[in-house]
């Protein structure tokens, strides 16, 4: 029978030898779904991945600055393109991951507008919360949609810029903005807002989330988790939160 010191030494060595959990940098819109996927992966006997959520722009800048992360899930192709040009992702590991839709939201406590009212009339007054349209994917998609619909000049002076899509939704939840533009999955995740108008896919670039392993990756579990996220079971987790296939 092992004595206390011997047992502690044995378990200490086992703990040191256990594979390090992968660190995943993921777009803010993936909070609930990626957490559920990490739980599912951990349920298979793996160390639960460490998750860090923020705007894709902020995460990509962290990677460019040398952040020691394993996987990056971006809410658009542009920020992944930037990292690929810099040689910061592992060749052959970038893959289409998820798709989404863009919606206009309002507080769930407000009266529901008629669906017959044109969007231009609905948004003619009041502040509109967007993720920063200069850099954050959700905001860039929203700006592209409004430009295609020729609404941007009238909307731009009333835009309240947020650091990411969840921060934009929080402004609507708190009543700091009358309207917001977020992903359909974000609106679904909150009981405090309602989505009342979905943008046609023709008015903005396709919303695509790519996934890749980073050059800085050190976790031996990172590639396995990447493959799990892209596989049938992982994709099923995200479908349950309203995401579309990538």
Secondary structure, 3 states (H helix, E strand, C coil): CCCHHHHHHHHHHHHHHCCCCCEEEEEHHHHHHHHHHHHHHHCCCCCCCEEEEECHHHHHHHHHCCCCCCEEECCCHHHHHHHHHCCCECCCCCEEEEECCEEEEEECCCCCCCCCCCHHHHCCCCCEEEECCCCCHHHHHHHHHHHHCCCHHHHHCCEEEECCHHHHHHHHHCCCCCEEEEEHHHHHHCCCEEEEEECCHHHCCCCEEEEEEECCCCCCCHHHHHHHHHCHHHHHHHHCCCCEEC
